[in-house]
Amino acid sequence: MLDKVNVRAVTESAVVGQLGAVSTPMVHDRVLAWVALLGGSPRVGFIECVPAYLNVTVYYDPYKVYESQPSHVTPISPFEIVRTYINGLLHKLNDDRKRFTGQKVVIPVLYGSDYGPDLEYVANYHNLSMEDVIRIHTEKEYLVYMLGFAPGFPFIGGMSKQIATPRKSTPRLTIAPGSVGIAGAQTGVYPLETPGGWQIIGCTPIDLFLPNQVPPSLLKAGDTIQFVSISLEEYRQYRRGGKENE
């Protein structure tokens, strides 16, 4: 059981609570459990909880939080109210609880060529063949730790150190939607056309950002991903709607 979480103010209307020093699936499971607790027991004035690798950011309305205090108690700051409330939920975060289980999503990827222009660089960086990089990238399941940077962009941990590669020294001004990249020991997928410095090794034909759905993202923190290699013809079939997103 956790005794204390380091809760600090980041703005006058947001606090961050850190649940660990090193990113691991166990720590992230606590992060997701804490988000579930906060969402299931919202305090007056709470707006949103956003999970990350090691922490949760809680956004709140300081005026509503302050005004929610009983009239017979000595007033304290909105930050102290939020911090006290957050720490009061910690007794429910038990280490031996059942692990959070997200959805499992298969992401088809066309690796290399114009769809993965940095695949050869990643291979050369590690003295591997491009086939080796593809095999290593597709041979395990990954955990989605958080969404950020762009709508629906998943930060995915657990990638093999065999293919961990630094970001590009000069980011590209434009990266195509669906591009699958590597940055350090992370892998991820660009849902939208944006600038970016990740090493692009392939592209998926499925959409991760779904603006007409609620929530508007195919993935969420806690989901697991399996990348699978597909051919150019299979990629085109997906784009034509010949296969459904898995």
N, C-alpha and C positions, 0 to 999 in steps of 0.2 A: 504494500500500500504506500502511496506517496504521501509524505508528510508536509511538503511545501513545494510550491511552484514559484519560480522567480517571475513575478509580475511587475512590469514597468510601463510607465506611460510613454507613448510615442507621439501623441498629439493630445490636445485637450478633449478629444472625443474618441480616443482609441487606446487600448492597452494591449500589450503582448505578454503572453504567459509561456515560458519555456519549460519543456518537460524533460529535457535531456541535453547532453553535451555532444553526443555522437549520434549520427543518423543510423538507426537500425529499424528493421520491421517491428520489433517490440515497442520501441519508443514511438514510432509512428502509429502503432495501434492505440497507444495511450492518447495520442493527439486526436485520433478519430473518435475514441470513446469520450473524450472531454468535449469535443464538438457536439456529439450526440446528447450529452448531459446538458450542456448549455442551451442547445436547441429545444430540448424537452422540458427545460425549467427556465424559460426566459424571464428575466427580471424586467420591471417597468423601465423603459428607456433603451433596452437593448435593440440594436438594429441588425447586426450580422456577425457571424463567426467565420473566420477564414483560416483553414488549416494550412500549414507548411511542413517542411521536413521535421523540425524540432519543436515548433511552437504553434500557438493559435493567437490570431489577432481578433480582438473583440471590439467592434464599433458600437458606440452608444450615443444617445442624445444627453449631454451633460445637464441641460435644463430639466428634462423630464426625470432623470435620475435624482437630481438634487431635490426637486419638488415632491418626490415620492417618499421622503423621510417623514416619519410620524412627527406630529407637532410637539409632542411632549419630550422628545430627545434633543440633545445638543447637536446642532447641525454639523456635519462633516463634509469634506469635499466630494464631488462626484467620483473622482479617482479612488478615494479611500472606500467609498461605498462599493464600487465595482470590484476592487481588489478583495475586499472582505467577502463579498458574495461568491466570487470565483473560488477563493481558497476554501470556502465553506462546502463546496461540492467535492473536494478531493477525497473524502472518506469513501466515496462511491467508486473511485478508480482503483480497483483491486487488481493486482498483478496476475492473479490466477483466473481472471474472468475469461469467458470464451472469446476468442479472437474475432475481431471485426472481419466480416466476409463481404467483399464487393463482388461485382460481376466479373466474369471472365470474358475477354474480348479478343478475338483473333483479328490481327491487322495484316492483310496481304500487302507485300512490298515488291515492287519491281526494282531490283538493285542494279546499280552501275549505269554506264553510258550517259546519255543526257539527263537521265532521271536521277542518277547518283554520281555527280561529277567528281566527288572527293573520295570515292571508293578506292581508287588506285592509290591516292595519297595515303589513306589510312593503312592500306596493305603494305606499302613501301615503308611507312613509318615504323611498322612492327616486323618487317622482314617476313611478311606473310603473303600468300597469294590472295587475290580477290575472292576466290572461292572459300578460302579459310575464314576471311572476315564475315562473309555471308553465313557460313555454317555456325560460327561462334555467336553471331548476332541473333540467330534464329533457334538456337538449341535450348533455350531456357525460357521460363516465364519471368516477367518483370512486374514490379509493383509501381503503381502510380502514386507518387508521394504528394503531389500538389498540382494545381492548375494555376497558370500565371503567364506573365509577359504579354500574351495575346489571348483573346477569348477562346477557351477550349484547349490551350496549349498544355500538354501534359509533361511534367518533369518526372522522368522514369528512372528509378534507381535499380541497382543490382546487376549492372552490365559487367561483363568479364573485364578484368584489368588487361587481358591480352589484346584488347582493341581500344582501350581508353586512349583518347587522342585530344591534345589541346585544341581550343578554339582557333579559328583562323586569326592571324595577326591583323588583317584588314577585313572587316565584315563585308558581306555582299549587300548592295543596296536593295536588292529584291530577291526573295526566295519564294519559289512557287508553292501554292497550297498543297498539302499532302507530303511535302518533303520530310524525309526521315533523316535525322542527324545525330551526330555524336559531339559531345562537349565534355572533355575530361572523362569521368567515369559515368556520366549520364547519357541517356539517349532520349530522344523526344521527336515529336511530329509537329510540323508547322500547319495549323489549321487554316491560316489565311496568308495572303501574300504580304510579307513584311520584310524589312531588313533583318539580317542575322549573321552571326559569326560561327555557327555550328558547321561541322564537317558533314556535308550532305552525301549520304551513301545510297539513297534510294528514294522512292516515292510511293505512297499508297493511293489507290483510286477512291477510297472511301472518305466521306466527309466527317470530320470531327466536330466542327462547329455547326450547330443545327439551330439557327435563329428562330425557327417557327415552332420549336419544341420547348417544353419546360421539364427539366432545366435545358438550356440551349447547348448542351455538350454531350457528345457520345460517351465521354469518360468522366470519371470523378475520382477524387482521392480515395485510395483503398482498393481500386479495381486492379485486376491482374491482366497483363497483356502477353500474348504470344504472337511474335512476328513470324510470318511464313513467306517464303520466296515464291514469286509467281513469274510467269513468262509475259512477254509483251502482249501476246494475244489475250491472255487472261486479264491483263490490265485493261485492255480495250473493252473486253466483255463487261468488266465491272463498270467502266465509264458509260457504257451503253445501257446499263441497267440489267445486264444479263445475269448478274448474281446479286443477291441481297447482302447488305452488310452483316457480318457475323458478330 
